[in-house]
């Protein structure tokens, strides 16, 4: 008669599974929960650090295989769940207490497609099961409402609290909701600081796993205010492949590093163009520059996005590509980058390397 299956045997089997980003086994990381054994039937839960985990299916498959190989096991039931870890900061976030992670998306210069990237990343994370908000902090050139096709603006309660509209599962706030279409915003530093504070503290964000912040280009007052007001999980930098764009992007990297904000990674947008007639790949602006820059700067490279008419028209039509053509190679590029970004958020939070608030 075979020896009874034990919990320690199940845990030993699951220790063979290592998280590729955290470099520890899933038992040591505390991912394995609720082990139940009924004769030869074994059930347990693997709780990932993000619903956007790129190795979710591999963990599921390996867990079934390794536990099935234990003598006496006749059935294995694996439940895959997720619990996004919050940023570890020295000071509790009072402005947005329900938001677990704030991820600014930045660029050194304009015209690199940062807002399109922000919108598609936010929706991709939402599609994967995360609770997501998108704050359009580009005060001078707010484009998120147009890119997402938002039909109705926010509501304001009797207590002057802003209820953000929800589009494609994402809560959205933008300066574009509060100015006329052709009106120019002519503000100096103190007014910018006040608006950013309102977008954080006066908005009913509720419980969010990720708040993506679409920053204006450059290294100005909005970036400084954001770092001053709240703990940031880490910044994502968007660049195009040209040397001049990369040099300017490096300045954005240096800014966040000086403010003790981790860099989650670098994205190369407009990386290449595929001819629709001959299917040949053309590198109009060069290629691979962001990947090489990431190596030189010792920061993660999150992925590359091609230059494609489809991406532009989808944004112009208010229906981002991850919604309109989710199976296209262009949407897959955004989804892949969203997974990589979420993995880097988990690395930061599990390692305790979150940002502390900066006081100026």
VOPAGU-2260 file (C-alpha; in pm, 1 decimal, decimal comma):
REM VOPAGU-2260
SITE   aa  ch    i         X         Y         Z
SITE  UNK   A    0       0,0       0,0       0,0
SITE  UNK   A    1     140,5     338,7    -102,1
SITE  UNK   A    2     226,1     595,0     160,9
SITE  UNK   A    3     -30,2     876,3     194,0
SITE  UNK   A    4      33,9    1193,4      -2,0
SITE  UNK   A    5     162,8    1469,0     226,0
SITE  UNK   A    6     163,3    1846,4     204,8
SITE  UNK   A    7     541,0    1853,5     234,3
SITE  UNK   A    8     568,8    1626,4     -70,2
SITE  UNK   A    9     345,4    1862,4    -268,8
SITE  UNK   A   10     551,2    2163,9    -162,9
SITE  UNK   A   11     876,5    1988,0    -251,0
SITE  UNK   A   12     739,5    1915,9    -599,7
SITE  UNK   A   13     632,0    2275,7    -649,4
SITE  UNK   A   14     971,8    2406,7    -541,6
SITE  UNK   A   15    1097,4    2292,3    -881,9
SITE  UNK   A   16     908,5    2584,8   -1040,5
SITE  UNK   A   17    1112,8    2906,9   -1044,8
SITE  UNK   A   18     984,4    3253,2   -1128,0
SITE  UNK   A   19    1208,0    3377,3   -1414,3
SITE  UNK   A   20    1194,8    3739,5   -1298,0
SITE  UNK   A   21    1217,8    3696,6    -921,8
SITE  UNK   A   22    1467,2    3407,0    -942,8
SITE  UNK   A   23    1312,5    3211,2    -657,9
SITE  UNK   A   24    1081,1    2912,6    -647,9
SITE  UNK   A   25     707,5    2971,4    -612,0
SITE  UNK   A   26     691,7    2810,9    -267,0
SITE  UNK   A   27     958,3    3039,8    -122,3
SITE  UNK   A   28     782,8    3338,2    -284,8
SITE  UNK   A   29     457,7    3244,1    -111,5
SITE  UNK   A   30     262,7    3186,8    -431,1
SITE  UNK   A   31     127,9    2844,0    -325,9
SITE  UNK   A   32    -184,4    2856,9    -109,8
SITE  UNK   A   33    -476,7    2644,4      10,3
SITE  UNK   A   34    -327,3    2297,3     -35,3
SITE  UNK   A   35    -592,6    2028,0      14,4
SITE  UNK   A   36    -536,5    1653,9      -1,6
SITE  UNK   A   37    -816,9    1399,6     -18,6
SITE  UNK   A   38    -665,7    1057,6     -64,8
SITE  UNK   A   39    -491,6    1079,7    -402,4
SITE  UNK   A   40    -668,2    1401,8    -506,4
SITE  UNK   A   41    -459,8    1717,2    -457,5
SITE  UNK   A   42    -579,1    2074,5    -504,6
SITE  UNK   A   43    -405,3    2407,7    -445,7
SITE  UNK   A   44    -394,0    2768,7    -560,6
SITE  UNK   A   45    -105,0    2949,8    -725,9
SITE  UNK   A   46    -143,1    3322,9    -660,0
SITE  UNK   A   47      54,4    3527,5    -912,6
SITE  UNK   A   48     171,5    3884,3    -855,8
SITE  UNK   A   49     -19,7    4009,3   -1161,1
SITE  UNK   A   50    -298,8    3882,7   -1389,1
SITE  UNK   A   51     -69,2    3986,8   -1676,0
SITE  UNK   A   52     194,1    3729,8   -1585,6
SITE  UNK   A   53     352,9    3596,8   -1908,6
SITE  UNK   A   54     443,7    3259,7   -1750,7
SITE  UNK   A   55     100,5    3189,4   -1604,1
SITE  UNK   A   56      25,1    2892,8   -1831,8
SITE  UNK   A   57     373,0    2745,4   -1787,2
SITE  UNK   A   58     335,1    2753,3   -1409,6
SITE  UNK   A   59      -3,4    2582,1   -1439,7
SITE  UNK   A   60     131,5    2309,2   -1667,2
SITE  UNK   A   61     446,6    2244,1   -1463,5
SITE  UNK   A   62     254,3    2238,6   -1135,6
SITE  UNK   A   63      19,6    1969,9   -1268,9
SITE  UNK   A   64     307,0    1766,4   -1407,2
SITE  UNK   A   65     531,5    1778,9   -1098,8
SITE  UNK   A   66     253,3    1707,0    -848,2
SITE  UNK   A   67     111,2    1427,7   -1067,0
SITE  UNK   A   68     448,9    1253,1   -1045,0
SITE  UNK   A   69     420,9    1217,5    -666,3
SITE  UNK   A   70     350,8     850,0    -580,2
SITE  UNK   A   71     -13,1     804,7    -483,1
SITE  UNK   A   72    -144,7    1118,9    -655,9
SITE  UNK   A   73    -440,1    1039,0    -879,9
SITE  UNK   A   74    -579,2    1385,7    -959,1
SITE  UNK   A   75    -447,1    1742,0    -952,3
SITE  UNK   A   76    -659,0    2057,4    -946,7
SITE  UNK   A   77    -473,7    2388,2    -986,2
SITE  UNK   A   78    -646,7    2723,9    -943,4
SITE  UNK   A   79    -458,7    3021,5   -1089,8
SITE  UNK   A   80    -531,4    3357,0    -925,0
SITE  UNK   A   81    -350,7    3688,3    -889,8
SITE  UNK   A   82    -296,9    3954,3    -627,6
SITE  UNK   A   83    -107,7    4260,8    -746,0
SITE  UNK   A   84     141,0    4367,6    -479,8
SITE  UNK   A   85     144,6    4735,3    -382,1
SITE  UNK   A   86     444,0    4964,4    -401,3
SITE  UNK   A   87     654,7    4950,4     -88,7
SITE  UNK   A   88     715,0    5308,6      17,9
SITE  UNK   A   89     833,6    5466,6     338,7
SITE  UNK   A   90     532,3    5696,9     341,2
SITE  UNK   A   91     177,3    5569,6     296,3
SITE  UNK   A   92       4,6    5725,5       0,5
SITE  UNK   A   93    -268,0    5950,2     141,9
SITE  UNK   A   94    -383,3    6104,3    -186,1
SITE  UNK   A   95    -475,3    5777,8    -359,5
SITE  UNK   A   96    -484,6    5511,5     -86,2
SITE  UNK   A   97    -662,9    5252,4    -301,1
SITE  UNK   A   98    -407,9    5260,2    -583,7
SITE  UNK   A   99    -148,1    4986,3    -554,1
SITE  UNK   A  100      95,5    5101,3    -824,0
SITE  UNK   A  101     151,0    5429,0   -1007,4
SITE  UNK   A  102     342,4    5394,7   -1334,5
SITE  UNK   A  103     427,6    5714,8   -1525,2
SITE  UNK   A  104     492,2    5677,4   -1898,0
SITE  UNK   A  105     745,7    5938,6   -2005,4
SITE  UNK   A  106     947,5    6053,1   -2303,7
SITE  UNK   A  107    1229,6    6297,7   -2345,3
SITE  UNK   A  108    1066,5    6462,6   -2647,7
SITE  UNK   A  109     731,6    6485,4   -2818,4
SITE  UNK   A  110     618,9    6291,7   -3122,2
SITE  UNK   A  111     731,1    5945,2   -3010,0
SITE  UNK   A  112     378,1    5804,5   -2963,5
SITE  UNK   A  113     380,2    5807,3   -2584,9
SITE  UNK   A  114       4,5    5866,1   -2545,4
SITE  UNK   A  115     -82,7    5588,7   -2790,2
SITE  UNK   A  116     148,0    5355,2   -2599,3
SITE  UNK   A  117      -4,1    5459,9   -2264,0
SITE  UNK   A  118    -359,7    5399,9   -2385,6
SITE  UNK   A  119    -290,4    5059,8   -2537,1
SITE  UNK   A  120     -90,2    4943,4   -2233,3
SITE  UNK   A  121    -369,6    5046,8   -1996,2
SITE  UNK   A  122    -633,4    4861,5   -2196,9
SITE  UNK   A  123    -410,4    4554,1   -2239,6
SITE  UNK   A  124    -363,9    4531,7   -1861,7
SITE  UNK   A  125    -740,2    4567,8   -1811,7
SITE  UNK   A  126    -808,5    4293,1   -2067,4
SITE  UNK   A  127    -580,1    4063,6   -1868,6
SITE  UNK   A  128    -792,2    4113,8   -1557,0
SITE  UNK   A  129    -621,6    4403,3   -1376,6
SITE  UNK   A  130    -800,6    4706,0   -1232,7
SITE  UNK   A  131    -657,7    5000,6   -1425,0
SITE  UNK   A  132    -679,5    5378,9   -1431,9
SITE  UNK   A  133    -528,7    5615,3   -1688,2
SITE  UNK   A  134    -439,2    5970,3   -1589,0
SITE  UNK   A  135    -366,7    6204,3   -1879,7
SITE  UNK   A  136    -115,3    6442,2   -1720,7
SITE  UNK   A  137     -16,5    6599,7   -2052,5
SITE  UNK   A  138    -182,1    6927,1   -1953,9
SITE  UNK   A  139     -84,4    7119,5   -2269,2
SITE  UNK   A  140    -169,8    6848,3   -2521,9
SITE  UNK   A  141    -424,3    6606,5   -2372,5
SITE  UNK   A  142    -506,1    6337,5   -2627,9
SITE  UNK   A  143    -621,4    6038,5   -2422,4
SITE  UNK   A  144    -997,9    6115,7   -2451,4
SITE  UNK   A  145    -968,8    6117,9   -2832,2
SITE  UNK   A  146    -751,1    5806,1   -2848,5
SITE  UNK   A  147    -993,7    5612,8   -2627,9
SITE  UNK   A  148   -1306,3    5753,8   -2788,6
SITE  UNK   A  149   -1450,2    5877,5   -2458,5
SITE  UNK   A  150   -1802,7    6004,9   -2523,4
SITE  UNK   A  151   -1888,6    6144,4   -2179,9
SITE  UNK   A  152   -1669,5    6335,9   -1939,6
SITE  UNK   A  153   -1644,2    6290,4   -1563,7
SITE  UNK   A  154   -1922,6    6364,0   -1316,9
SITE  UNK   A  155   -1872,1    6582,4   -1009,8
SITE  UNK   A  156   -2039,2    6500,5    -679,4
SITE  UNK   A  157   -2185,8    6749,3    -431,6
SITE  UNK   A  158   -1859,4    6713,8    -239,1
SITE  UNK   A  159   -1662,4    6822,0    -548,9
SITE  UNK   A  160   -1526,9    6471,1    -599,7
SITE  UNK   A  161   -1459,3    6372,3    -961,1
SITE  UNK   A  162   -1608,0    6043,9   -1083,1
SITE  UNK   A  163   -1394,0    5937,9   -1380,5
SITE  UNK   A  164   -1557,7    5789,9   -1688,7
SITE  UNK   A  165   -1478,2    5428,5   -1769,2
SITE  UNK   A  166   -1387,7    5332,3   -2126,0
SITE  UNK   A  167   -1284,0    4980,0   -2227,6
SITE  UNK   A  168   -1260,9    4889,6   -1858,9
SITE  UNK   A  169   -1021,2    5176,3   -1776,4
SITE  UNK   A  170   -1097,8    5473,8   -1548,9
SITE  UNK   A  171    -985,5    5794,7   -1720,8
SITE  UNK   A  172    -909,9    6151,8   -1617,3
SITE  UNK   A  173    -773,9    6416,0   -1854,5
SITE  UNK   A  174    -739,8    6791,5   -1884,5
SITE  UNK   A  175    -916,6    6740,7   -2216,8
SITE  UNK   A  176   -1242,7    6701,3   -2021,7
SITE  UNK   A  177   -1215,0    7047,1   -1867,6
SITE  UNK   A  178   -1117,4    7277,3   -2157,9
SITE  UNK   A  179   -1286,9    7365,7   -2483,4
SITE  UNK   A  180   -1164,2    7174,2   -2788,6
SITE  UNK   A  181    -969,2    7465,7   -2941,0
SITE  UNK   A  182    -872,0    7632,2   -2614,9
SITE  UNK   A  183    -503,4    7662,1   -2523,2
SITE  UNK   A  184    -385,8    7593,5   -2169,1
SITE  UNK   A  185    -143,1    7867,8   -2065,0
SITE  UNK   A  186     -34,0    7777,3   -1713,1
SITE  UNK   A  187     277,0    7814,5   -1503,8
SITE  UNK   A  188     422,2    7582,6   -1241,3
SITE  UNK   A  189     189,6    7645,1    -942,4
SITE  UNK   A  190    -125,6    7591,2   -1151,1
SITE  UNK   A  191      19,0    7273,5   -1299,6
SITE  UNK   A  192     100,3    7147,0    -951,3
SITE  UNK   A  193    -253,8    7219,8    -835,1
SITE  UNK   A  194    -408,8    7035,2   -1129,2
SITE  UNK   A  195    -190,2    6727,8   -1079,6
SITE  UNK   A  196    -280,3    6726,2    -709,6
SITE  UNK   A  197    -651,0    6743,6    -801,2
SITE  UNK   A  198    -618,2    6465,4   -1056,7
SITE  UNK   A  199    -475,3    6250,3    -779,2
SITE  UNK   A  200    -658,2    6346,2    -461,9
SITE  UNK   A  201    -996,2    6471,5    -588,4
SITE  UNK   A  202   -1069,2    6179,4    -822,2
SITE  UNK   A  203   -1256,6    5869,6    -704,6
SITE  UNK   A  204   -1002,7    5621,8    -838,4
SITE  UNK   A  205   -1119,3    5349,6    -600,4
SITE  UNK   A  206    -920,9    5026,2    -586,4
SITE  UNK   A  207    -670,8    5002,5    -871,9
SITE  UNK   A  208    -386,8    4762,2    -942,6
SITE  UNK   A  209    -221,3    5007,3   -1182,7
SITE  UNK   A  210    -260,8    5379,6   -1244,3
SITE  UNK   A  211     -88,1    5460,0   -1572,3
SITE  UNK   A  212      11,0    5827,2   -1598,2
SITE  UNK   A  213      63,9    5970,2   -1946,7
SITE  UNK   A  214     318,6    6246,3   -1884,8
SITE  UNK   A  215     393,5    6545,0   -2107,0
SITE  UNK   A  216     724,3    6522,1   -2294,2
SITE  UNK   A  217    1038,3    6652,3   -2130,3
SITE  UNK   A  218    1150,2    6692,6   -1772,0
SITE  UNK   A  219     941,2    6975,9   -1630,8
SITE  UNK   A  220     702,7    7074,6   -1352,7
SITE  UNK   A  221     451,1    6791,7   -1402,7
SITE  UNK   A  222     718,1    6523,6   -1364,0
SITE  UNK   A  223     860,3    6691,3   -1054,7
SITE  UNK   A  224     516,9    6738,5    -897,9
SITE  UNK   A  225     420,9    6376,2    -952,6
SITE  UNK   A  226     739,2    6252,7    -787,4
SITE  UNK   A  227     686,9    6493,8    -499,1
SITE  UNK   A  228     324,3    6408,7    -428,9
SITE  UNK   A  229     307,1    6029,4    -438,5
SITE  UNK   A  230     527,5    5720,5    -425,3
SITE  UNK   A  231     584,2    5586,3    -776,7
SITE  UNK   A  232     637,3    5218,6    -852,1
SITE  UNK   A  233     858,9    5296,5   -1149,0
SITE  UNK   A  234     869,1    5485,9   -1476,2
SITE  UNK   A  235     840,8    5358,8   -1832,5
SITE  UNK   A  236    1033,9    5552,0   -2098,4
SITE  UNK   A  237     918,7    5561,3   -2462,8
SITE  UNK   A  238    1161,2    5643,7   -2744,1
SITE  UNK   A  239    1200,8    5599,0   -3116,9
SITE  UNK   A  240    1514,2    5436,8   -3262,8
SITE  UNK   A  241    1692,8    5753,5   -3381,5
SITE  UNK   A  242    2005,6    5857,4   -3197,0
SITE  UNK   A  243    1866,5    6204,4   -3125,4
SITE  UNK   A  244    1548,8    6062,9   -2968,5
SITE  UNK   A  245    1747,5    5817,5   -2759,2
SITE  UNK   A  246    1977,3    6088,1   -2629,0
SITE  UNK   A  247    1678,3    6291,4   -2516,7
SITE  UNK   A  248    1513,4    5981,5   -2367,9
SITE  UNK   A  249    1826,5    5923,6   -2161,5
SITE  UNK   A  250    1765,6    6262,2   -1997,9
SITE  UNK   A  251    1424,8    6139,7   -1883,0
SITE  UNK   A  252    1591,6    5828,1   -1741,4
SITE  UNK   A  253    1841,0    6044,1   -1551,0
SITE  UNK   A  254    1560,7    6265,1   -1413,4
SITE  UNK   A  255    1371,8    5973,3   -1260,6
SITE  UNK   A  256    1689,5    5816,9   -1129,1
SITE  UNK   A  257    1779,7    6144,2    -953,9
SITE  UNK   A  258    1432,7    6145,8    -799,0
SITE  UNK   A  259    1489,9    5790,2    -669,8
SITE  UNK   A  260    1218,4    5650,8    -896,9
SITE  UNK   A  261    1304,5    5309,0   -1044,2
SITE  UNK   A  262    1299,0    5268,1   -1422,2
SITE  UNK   A  263    1075,0    4976,6   -1517,4
SITE  UNK   A  264    1205,8    4977,5   -1870,4
SITE  UNK   A  265    1247,2    5132,1   -2212,7
SITE  UNK   A  266    1007,8    5089,0   -2507,7
SITE  UNK   A  267    1113,4    5138,3   -2869,2
SITE  UNK   A  268     816,4    5276,9   -3064,4
SITE  UNK   A  269     808,5    5311,5   -3446,4
SITE  UNK   A  270    1075,5    5044,9   -3442,5
SITE  UNK   A  271    1028,8    4922,2   -3798,8
SITE  UNK   A  272     785,1    4926,8   -4089,3
SITE  UNK   A  273     647,4    4623,1   -4274,0
SITE  UNK   A  274     554,4    4696,9   -4635,4
SITE  UNK   A  275     195,2    4586,0   -4698,6
SITE  UNK   A  276     278,6    4501,8   -5061,3
SITE  UNK   A  277     597,1    4294,9   -5028,9
SITE  UNK   A  278     597,3    4217,0   -4653,8
SITE  UNK   A  279     956,8    4330,4   -4629,5
SITE  UNK   A  280    1066,8    4487,9   -4304,9
SITE  UNK   A  281    1216,6    4834,6   -4342,4
SITE  UNK   A  282    1393,3    5013,4   -4057,4
SITE  UNK   A  283    1307,6    5373,1   -4146,0
SITE  UNK   A  284    1459,1    5525,2   -3833,2
SITE  UNK   A  285    1717,4    5257,7   -3765,9
SITE  UNK   A  286    1638,7    4972,9   -3531,1
SITE  UNK   A  287    1750,5    4832,4   -3200,8
SITE  UNK   A  288    1877,4    5162,2   -3064,6
SITE  UNK   A  289    1651,4    5147,4   -2758,1
SITE  UNK   A  290    1754,0    4789,4   -2686,6
SITE  UNK   A  291    2121,7    4887,8   -2697,3
SITE  UNK   A  292    2051,5    5198,7   -2487,6
SITE  UNK   A  293    1875,4    4983,3   -2227,8
SITE  UNK   A  294    2184,0    4763,3   -2203,3
SITE  UNK   A  295    2412,0    5067,6   -2172,0
SITE  UNK   A  296    2187,8    5223,6   -1904,1
SITE  UNK   A  297    2139,3    4890,3   -1724,7
SITE  UNK   A  298    1759,2    4907,4   -1739,1
SITE  UNK   A  299    1509,9    4652,7   -1877,9
SITE  UNK   A  300    1407,0    4660,3   -2242,4
SITE  UNK   A  301    1028,3    4607,2   -2252,0
SITE  UNK   A  302     983,7    4557,4   -2625,8
SITE  UNK   A  303     939,7    4718,9   -2965,0
SITE  UNK   A  304     632,1    4846,2   -3148,2
SITE  UNK   A  305     628,2    4880,2   -3527,7
SITE  UNK   A  306     538,9    5190,2   -3727,2
SITE  UNK   A  307     201,5    5103,5   -3878,2
SITE  UNK   A  308     -86,2    5291,7   -4034,6
SITE  UNK   A  309    -325,4    5066,2   -3843,3
SITE  UNK   A  310    -199,2    5194,6   -3508,5
SITE  UNK   A  311    -244,1    5556,5   -3615,2
SITE  UNK   A  312    -591,8    5511,8   -3764,0
SITE  UNK   A  313    -711,6    5312,8   -3462,7
SITE  UNK   A  314    -607,2    5598,1   -3232,4
SITE  UNK   A  315    -766,0    5858,2   -3460,2
SITE  UNK   A  316   -1089,4    5656,4   -3461,8
SITE  UNK   A  317   -1099,2    5636,2   -3081,8
SITE  UNK   A  318   -1070,3    5257,8   -3077,5
SITE  UNK   A  319    -715,6    5150,0   -2981,6
SITE  UNK   A  320    -571,0    4854,6   -3165,0
SITE  UNK   A  321    -581,5    4617,5   -2866,7
SITE  UNK   A  322    -961,1    4660,8   -2884,2
SITE  UNK   A  323   -1021,2    4684,7   -3259,6
SITE  UNK   A  324    -771,4    4418,1   -3374,0
SITE  UNK   A  325    -663,4    4220,9   -3064,6
SITE  UNK   A  326    -514,9    3935,0   -3268,6
SITE  UNK   A  327    -306,0    4155,3   -3497,2
SITE  UNK   A  328      73,3    4151,0   -3461,8
SITE  UNK   A  329      58,1    4517,5   -3360,1
SITE  UNK   A  330    -182,0    4448,6   -3072,9
SITE  UNK   A  331      32,1    4151,1   -2971,5
SITE  UNK   A  332     329,2    4388,1   -2941,3
SITE  UNK   A  333     139,9    4606,6   -2693,0
SITE  UNK   A  334      17,3    4301,5   -2500,9
SITE  UNK   A  335     370,1    4161,8   -2477,3
SITE  UNK   A  336     503,0    4492,9   -2346,8
SITE  UNK   A  337     218,7    4514,4   -2092,7
SITE  UNK   A  338     316,5    4170,5   -1961,5
SITE  UNK   A  339     682,2    4270,4   -1939,1
SITE  UNK   A  340     594,1    4593,6   -1760,1
SITE  UNK   A  341     372,3    4412,2   -1510,4
SITE  UNK   A  342     655,7    4167,3   -1446,4
SITE  UNK   A  343     891,7    4455,5   -1370,6
SITE  UNK   A  344     634,6    4603,8   -1131,2
SITE  UNK   A  345     631,8    4270,5    -948,5
SITE  UNK   A  346    1011,8    4264,5    -937,2
SITE  UNK   A  347    1018,4    4611,4    -780,9
SITE  UNK   A  348     751,5    4535,4    -524,6
SITE  UNK   A  349     873,7    4188,8    -426,1
SITE  UNK   A  350    1227,1    4318,5    -384,3
SITE  UNK   A  351    1114,8    4612,4    -172,0
SITE  UNK   A  352    1279,0    4859,2    -408,2
SITE  UNK   A  353     984,1    5095,5    -428,5
SITE  UNK   A  354    1031,4    5471,1    -435,0
SITE  UNK   A  355    1026,2    5704,7    -138,1
SITE  UNK   A  356     862,7    6046,5    -159,7
SITE  UNK   A  357    1085,8    6335,5    -260,1
SITE  UNK   A  358    1043,9    6672,1     -89,5
SITE  UNK   A  359    1158,3    6985,9    -268,7
